[in-house]
Structures are given as structure tokens and as C-alpha cells.
Amino acid sequence: MLYNLAYYKEAKKDIARAKVWYYNQQKGLEKRFASDIKKAIKRLKLNSYVHAVRYKQNRIAHPDVFPYSIHFYIDEDNKRIVIIGVVHTSQDFDFLNYRH
């Protein structure tokens, strides 16, 4: 089943911050990062249940190249995937528990 996407505003900020960081490392790298994240989100939208529940009701997907985790849950009632955060894999993600 194909689900709609919803983002917490903090998740969009997570992506924006990472893009700035990658841009500052090497111009153009932010575009590669954004593309990698978009591909991962497209895959999870098509097959979200392949990702196991990891904590609370949240699941984690990973892009192919960049060391980030896409934290999300499936809202079956509204047929949508809700992305709550996009964080570096070395980052402590306990704070995501407070996002919902």
C-alpha cells in the first residue's frame, strides 16, 4: 500500500542543518546528501513495513551513502508515514522520543 508522507517540522530542520553542514564541507555535497535522503524516503514509502519497530512505535530507515537514520512511524488510521527525525548515526537519538 502506498502511504502519504508527513514530516515533523523538526525533521525538516534536521535535513536543512545537515545540508548546510555538507555544503560547508564541499560545495555540491549537500545535493548528494539530499538526493540520498530522498531515495531512502521513496523506498520506505513504497515498503515501510520492511523496517522493524525499533523503539516505541518508531522504525528506522537508512540512506545508501550517508551515515544518517530516518526515524518514522506508520499512521495506519490516516494512511501516512510520519518522519519524526533525520539524524546522524553517531548522534544520540533519545531526544526523538520527545517529538511525539
N, C-alpha and C positions, 0 to 999 in steps of 0.2 A: 504494500500500500504506500502511496506517495503522500507524504505529510508536508504541511506548510512549515515555514521557519519563523521563529520569533527569537529575538535577542534581548537579553537584559542590556540596559544602557551601559553597564559596567563592562560587559563583554565586548561591545563595540569600542569602548575606551581601551580595553586590553589590546585589541588588534591595532588601534591607532598608535598606541605607545610603542608597540613592537615595531611597527613600520618606521616610525621616527628613529628608533634605535638602529635598525638595519640600514636605513638611509645614511645615518651618520657614520656607519662602518664602511659602506661602499655604495656610492650612488647606483641606483638600479636594483640593489639587493632587496629593497623594500617591495619592489614589484614582484620579484620571485617569491618572496615570503607571502605576499597577498595571494598570489596565484596558487601556491601550495595549500594555503588555508582554504581557499575557495574549492579546490578539488576535493579536499578531505570532507568539507561540509556537504558537497554534492554527493559524495559516496555515502555519507551517513544518512543523508536524506532518502536515498534510494534503498538503503538496507540498514536501518538504525538498530534493529534487534540483534545484529551480529555482535554488537558491543555489549558486554555483560554489565550488569549493575555492579558498581564498584563501591559506592557509599551512598547512604540514604537511598534515593531513587535515581541517583545520577550515574551516568555512563561516561566513558572517556574514549574519544577517538584521537588518532594521531595523523598528522600530515606525513607525506613521504620523506621530505627532506629536512625540514626544520624541527628542532627539538622542542616542540610545543604540544600541549594537551588541550583538546577541545572538550570541555565539560558540558554535558547536556542531559536533559531528561525528556522523556516522551510523555506528552499530554494527550492520552488516548481520547479523552472526552471531547477535546477540540481538534483532534487530528493534526497535531503540530509537534514539532521538535523545538524545544526551548534551549537555546545556548546561553548558559549562565556565566561562562568564563573561558578565556583562551590564555593559558599561562605557560611559561617556560617549564620544561620538565624538571629543572632543578629547583624551582620555586615551591615553597610550602603552600599547598592549596587548601589548607584548613579554612582560610578566610572565605572560601567559596560556600562553605556551609551556611554562612550568614546571608547569602544573597537570595535565598528562598527558603 
